[in-house]
Structures are given as C-alpha cells and as structure tokens.
Amino acid sequence: MNFSYVMLGFLGLLTLLFIALDVKHFFDKVFHPADRPQIDHSRRDFFKKNLALTGIAASTVVSGAGFANSFDPKIKKVEILLPPEHKNLHGLKIVQLSDIHIGPTLKKDFCEMLKARVDSIGADLVVITGDMIDGKVDYLKEELTPLTQLKSKLGTFFVTGNHEYYWYADEWIEWTKHAGLNPLINENIKLTYNNTDFYLAGVNDPFSIRLDPKKATNPEKAASGIPASAYKILLAHQPKTCFQAAKHGFHTQLSGHTHGGQGFPWNIIVTAVQPYVRGLNVHEGMNVYVHSGTGFWGPPNRFMVDSEIAEIHFIHKENA
C-alpha cells in the first residue's frame, strides 16, 4: 500500500474543511455590519477550536471508512429490459468491470480477488470498459495475470479509457490481444446467446484523438455492418459517448470513467462534465449504464460511493 496516497486523501478532506472555514470567515466580515454588538471573543475562540477538532475527527472517520470501502467492490445486480423483438436474449448475463486502475496501489492480489468474485457469478461474457491500468505494460502485465483468466462462456472484451492513453495505449492494446482480453477498437463482433445473434461493439476513449486523429472514438464505425434488426451493445469508457451512440441504433451502452464521483465532493463536480454519473439511465431510448468503478484513482477513499462489480441481467418481462 502506498501510504502517501492515503495521506493525500486525508489532507484533501482537511483542506476542504479549512477552505469552508475561511469562506465563512470572509462572509462574516463582508456581510455583518461593523457596528454589530460585541461578542465574547473567548466564547468564539472556544467554538472555533472545537469546530476545527470536530472537522479533523470527521475527516479521520471519513478517510478510514472510505479506505476500507475502496478495497471491497460490491457485486451489484442490474436489470436491463429487452424489447419484445429481442426477448430471446432473456437471461443474458454480462459482468462489467471498469476503472480498475492497477498500478501504484492496486496490485495482483486485488486482481485475484476480482477473478474469484467474477468467476462465482457465472457470466456469459465479461467486459472491461477502460482505465484498467496506471503504468507501463512491462511493469504491470504480471500484476494483471488473473484478469486474463476470467471465466465466462463467450470471453472477455476490453475498450480503452483515457488512462490507457497516458501509458502508451498501442502497447496495451497489443498486450490485450495476446492476453485474450479481445480489445474492440471502433469495431464490433457477432456473438450468440440462446441461438440468437447479438452484437458487441467498442469505441476508443475520446482522449485518443489528442494522440492520433485516425483513432478518434467513432460509434458510427463501431456500428458498421451490424444488421438493423440485431440487438446492439456498445462499450464506451465515457458516458458522454451516448450523444453519438444513440444516433447509430445501439440499444445499450456500458460505460465507466466517472467512478460515481468516487466520494464527496467529486460526486457533485463530475456532473458538470458528464451527462450521467452512475447507475442505469435512458438516453433517447438507449440504456446507458454508468459503472461506479471497480478500483479507484488517487487516494483510496470511497465514502458514500461503493466500488462495484456489475452483474448485468438482460430480461424480458414475459419471461421474468
């Protein structure tokens, strides 16, 4: 465990506390009249000191609870309704991992725990929707070994997140090909469940355009060649891909990136840059499931926002 990340999270909470106190002090000076009755300064100092101590204690509790929660992703069951014309896919089960961030803090033991939990579900397929790593291939490929051995009937599939592009994405894409993680790079694959074909597509993260315009996220290309009558699932790291994806006939989009905010106050801030932050949403008739993240980035602090392993069931009401 990298102790510096733990302290970073704790100090971040303290910083927010003292900023809040400074803001309060500023407003007191600006908006209270200068000729207001004098108050007992000793009493005010007493309350200020106790408020600071209470804040420090609260930061400690939040850091401790958030720390423990960071390493224990919960299996979260999600139901996505199928339209009548696709009722034969009733029972299809997808396990989604996202934003695992194997790197400085999370290592092979975390991957081994994930493998055990995923294998216990008995998925038809497993998808990893980006930000799997924080580091180079040579440093992390051994740490990721358990994820190359995940059990499912149809295999494991991967799309890039923005963090892959911080760490030589082309090398990671090549590694996933050889490791059996089946990257989907603005492309799709036909799969079969219950004697019924459906299509799984994937797009590059939008960050890719900064490195190579030819590799920009492209839902239209990812949908190319898919019959109009087929059920279409898109893997896209960022929820905002939904604005393009809905135009190309996808029924469901599985995303991550937001970490569900990961913890207060970031769970509020992220709403300014993403249309959906967590859970199951509907965008122009298309399902958009936003995963809260399996690991974490930066300080290990998940307070009020659980990390998760999403167990996604596709159901038709008549068969439920």
C-alpha positions in Angstrom: 0.0 0.0 0.0 1.3 3.4 -0.9 0.9 5.4 2.3 1.3 8.7 0.6 -2.0 8.2 -1.3 -3.8 7.6 2.0 -2.4 10.8 3.5 -3.2 12.7 0.3 -6.9 11.8 0.7 -6.9 12.7 4.4 -5.2 16.1 3.7 -7.6 16.7 0.9 -10.5 16.5 3.3 -8.8 18.7 5.8 -8.1 21.3 3.0 -11.8 21.3 2.1 -12.6 21.8 5.8 -10.3 24.8 6.2 -11.4 26.3 2.9 -15.0 26.2 4.2 -14.0 27.9 7.5 -12.1 30.6 5.6 -15.2 31.2 3.3 -17.4 31.5 6.4 -15.0 34.0 8.0 -14.9 36.1 4.8 -18.7 36.2 4.6 -18.9 37.1 8.3 -16.6 40.1 7.7 -18.3 41.3 4.4 -22.0 40.9 5.3 -22.1 41.6 9.0 -22.2 45.3 10.0 -19.2 46.8 11.7 -21.3 48.2 14.5 -22.9 44.9 15.5 -22.8 44.2 19.2 -19.5 42.9 20.6 -19.4 39.2 21.2 -17.4 37.2 23.8 -14.2 36.5 22.0 -13.2 33.7 24.4 -16.5 32.0 23.6 -16.0 32.5 19.9 -12.5 31.0 20.1 -13.8 28.1 22.0 -16.3 27.3 19.3 -13.8 27.8 16.5 -11.3 25.4 18.2 -14.0 22.8 18.7 -15.3 23.1 15.2 -11.8 22.5 13.9 -11.3 19.5 16.1 -14.7 18.1 15.1 -13.7 18.6 11.4 -10.4 16.8 11.9 -12.2 13.9 13.7 -14.8 13.7 10.9 -12.0 13.7 8.2 -10.3 10.8 10.1 -13.6 8.8 10.2 -14.4 9.5 6.5 -10.9 8.6 5.5 -11.0 5.4 7.4 -14.4 4.3 6.1 -13.5 5.4 2.6 -10.2 3.5 2.8 -11.9 0.2 3.8 -14.6 0.6 1.2 -12.0 1.1 -1.6 -10.7 -2.4 -1.5 -14.1 -4.2 -1.3 -16.0 -3.9 -4.6 -19.6 -5.0 -4.2 -21.4 -7.2 -6.7 -24.2 -5.0 -7.9 -27.1 -6.6 -9.8 -28.6 -4.6 -12.6 -31.6 -5.5 -14.8 -31.9 -4.1 -18.3 -35.3 -4.6 -20.1 -35.3 -6.1 -23.5 -37.8 -5.0 -26.2 -40.2 -7.8 -27.4 -38.3 -8.4 -30.6 -35.2 -9.3 -28.7 -36.9 -11.5 -26.0 -34.8 -14.5 -27.0 -31.8 -12.8 -25.2 -33.7 -13.1 -21.9 -31.2 -14.4 -19.3 -28.0 -13.0 -21.0 -25.7 -12.1 -18.2 -22.7 -9.7 -18.6 -20.2 -8.9 -15.9 -18.8 -5.4 -16.2 -15.5 -4.2 -14.7 -14.4 -0.7 -15.1 -11.7 1.8 -13.9 -9.7 -0.9 -12.0 -6.6 1.3 -12.1 -4.0 -1.5 -11.4 -0.8 0.5 -10.7 0.9 2.1 -7.8 -1.6 1.0 -5.2 -3.8 -1.9 -6.5 -1.8 -5.0 -7.4 -2.1 -8.6 -8.3 -3.8 -9.6 -5.1 -6.7 -7.2 -6.0 -6.9 -8.9 -9.4 -7.0 -12.3 -7.8 -9.9 -11.2 -5.6 -11.7 -9.8 -8.7 -11.2 -13.1 -10.5 -12.7 -15.1 -7.6 -15.8 -12.9 -7.4 -16.3 -12.7 -11.2 -15.9 -16.4 -11.6 -18.5 -17.0 -8.9 -21.2 -15.2 -10.9 -21.1 -17.5 -14.0 -21.2 -14.8 -16.7 -21.9 -15.3 -20.3 -19.3 -12.6 -21.1 -17.1 -10.2 -19.2 -16.4 -6.6 -20.3 -13.7 -4.2 -19.1 -14.7 -0.6 -20.0 -11.4 1.2 -19.8 -8.9 2.6 -17.3 -7.7 -0.9 -16.4 -4.2 0.3 -15.6 -1.9 3.1 -14.4 1.5 2.2 -15.7 3.5 0.6 -18.5 3.0 -2.9 -19.9 6.3 -4.2 -18.7 5.7 -3.1 -15.1 2.1 -4.3 -14.8 1.5 -7.3 -17.1 2.3 -9.8 -14.4 0.0 -8.0 -11.9 -2.9 -8.4 -14.4 -2.4 -12.1 -14.9 -5.6 -13.1 -13.0 -7.7 -10.9 -15.3 -6.5 -12.8 -18.3 -8.1 -16.0 -16.8 -11.6 -14.7 -16.0 -14.2 -17.4 -16.7 -17.2 -16.8 -19.0 -19.0 -18.6 -21.8 -18.2 -16.0 -24.5 -15.0 -14.5 -23.4 -13.7 -11.1 -22.0 -13.7 -7.9 -24.1 -11.9 -4.6 -23.5 -12.1 -1.0 -24.6 -9.6 1.8 -23.8 -10.1 4.5 -21.3 -8.3 7.8 -21.0 -5.7 6.4 -18.7 -4.5 3.8 -21.3 -3.6 6.8 -23.4 -1.4 8.2 -20.6 0.6 4.9 -20.7 1.2 4.0 -24.4 -2.2 2.8 -25.4 -0.9 1.0 -28.5 1.2 -1.2 -26.4 -1.7 -2.0 -24.1 -3.9 -2.8 -27.0 -1.3 -5.3 -28.4 -0.9 -6.8 -24.9 -4.7 -7.3 -24.5 -4.9 -9.0 -27.9 -2.2 -11.6 -26.9 -3.6 -11.9 -23.3 -7.1 -12.9 -24.6 -8.9 -9.8 -23.5 -10.2 -9.1 -27.0 -10.0 -5.3 -27.5 -12.7 -3.7 -29.5 -11.2 -0.7 -31.3 -14.1 1.1 -33.1 -15.3 -2.2 -34.2 -17.9 -4.9 -33.4 -18.2 -8.7 -33.0 -21.1 -11.0 -33.5 -21.9 -13.2 -30.5 -24.6 -15.8 -30.0 -26.8 -16.5 -26.9 -29.7 -18.9 -26.8 -29.4 -19.5 -30.6 -29.8 -15.8 -31.2 -27.2 -13.4 -32.6 -26.4 -10.1 -30.9 -23.5 -7.6 -31.5 -21.0 -6.3 -29.1 -19.2 -3.1 -30.2 -16.5 -0.9 -28.6 -15.0 2.5 -29.2 -11.7 4.2 -28.2 -11.8 6.7 -25.5 -12.3 10.3 -26.7 -8.9 11.2 -25.4 -7.4 9.1 -28.2 -7.9 12.0 -30.7 -5.3 14.1 -29.0 -2.7 11.5 -29.9 -3.9 10.3 -33.3 -7.0 11.7 -35.1 -7.3 8.5 -37.1 -8.0 6.6 -33.8 -10.7 9.0 -32.5 -13.8 7.5 -30.9 -16.2 6.5 -33.7 -19.5 4.9 -32.8 -20.6 5.0 -36.4 -17.6 2.9 -37.4 -18.2 0.6 -34.5 -21.8 0.0 -35.7 -20.7 -0.6 -39.3 -22.1 -3.9 -40.8 -24.4 -4.7 -37.9 -27.9 -5.7 -39.2 -30.6 -3.1 -38.3 -32.7 -5.9 -36.7 -29.9 -7.1 -34.3 -29.5 -6.2 -30.6 -26.5 -3.9 -30.3 -24.4 -3.3 -27.1 -21.7 -0.6 -27.1 -18.8 -0.5 -24.7 -17.7 3.2 -24.3 -15.5 4.4 -21.5 -17.1 7.8 -21.1 -20.9 8.2 -20.7 -21.0 11.3 -22.9 -20.4 8.9 -25.9 -24.2 8.4 -25.7 -24.8 11.5 -27.7 -23.3 9.8 -30.7 -24.1 6.2 -29.9 -27.9 6.8 -29.8 -27.8 8.0 -33.4 -26.4 4.7 -34.6 -29.0 2.3 -33.3 -27.4 1.0 -30.2 -29.8 -0.4 -27.6 -27.5 -0.4 -24.6 -24.2 1.5 -23.7 -22.0 0.3 -20.9 -19.6 3.0 -19.6 -17.5 4.0 -16.6 -15.0 6.8 -16.2 -16.9 8.8 -13.5 -16.2 6.5 -10.6 -19.7 7.5 -9.5 -17.8 10.6 -8.3 -15.7 8.3 -6.0 -16.6 10.4 -3.0 -17.7 13.8 -1.8 -17.4 16.4 -3.2 -16.2 15.0 -6.5 -19.5 13.2 -7.0 -21.0 16.6 -7.4 -18.3 18.1 -9.5 -18.4 15.3 -12.1 -22.0 16.2 -13.0 -20.6 19.3 -14.7 -18.7 17.2 -17.4 -20.8 14.1 -17.9 -24.5 13.7 -18.7 -24.8 10.6 -16.4 -22.7 9.8 -13.3 -23.8 6.4 -12.1 -26.4 3.6 -12.4 -28.9 2.9 -15.2 -30.1 5.8 -17.3 -32.1 6.2 -20.5 -30.8 8.5 -23.2 -33.1 8.9 -26.3 -34.4 5.4 -25.8 -31.0 3.9 -25.3 -30.0 2.3 -22.0 -26.8 3.9 -20.5 -25.3 2.0 -17.6 -22.6 4.0 -15.8 -20.3 1.8 -13.7 -19.0 3.4 -10.4 -15.6 1.8 -10.9 -14.1 -1.4 -9.6 -10.9 0.2 -8.2 -10.0 3.8 -7.6 -7.7 6.5 -8.8 -5.5 8.6 -6.5 -6.4 8.4 -2.8 -8.1 5.2 -1.6 -11.2 6.9 -0.5 -14.7 5.7 -1.5 -17.0 7.3 1.0 -20.7 7.0 0.2 -19.8 5.7 -3.3 -19.2 1.9 -3.4 -16.8 0.4 -5.9 -18.6 -2.3 -7.8 -18.6 -5.4 -10.0 -21.7 -5.0 -12.1 -23.7 -8.2 -12.8 -26.0 -7.1 -15.6 -29.0 -9.2 -16.5 -30.9 -8.7 -19.7 -34.6 -9.6 -19.1 -37.9 -9.7 -20.9 -40.9 -9.1 -18.7 -42.9 -12.0 -20.1 -40.1 -14.4 -19.3 -39.2 -12.8 -15.9 
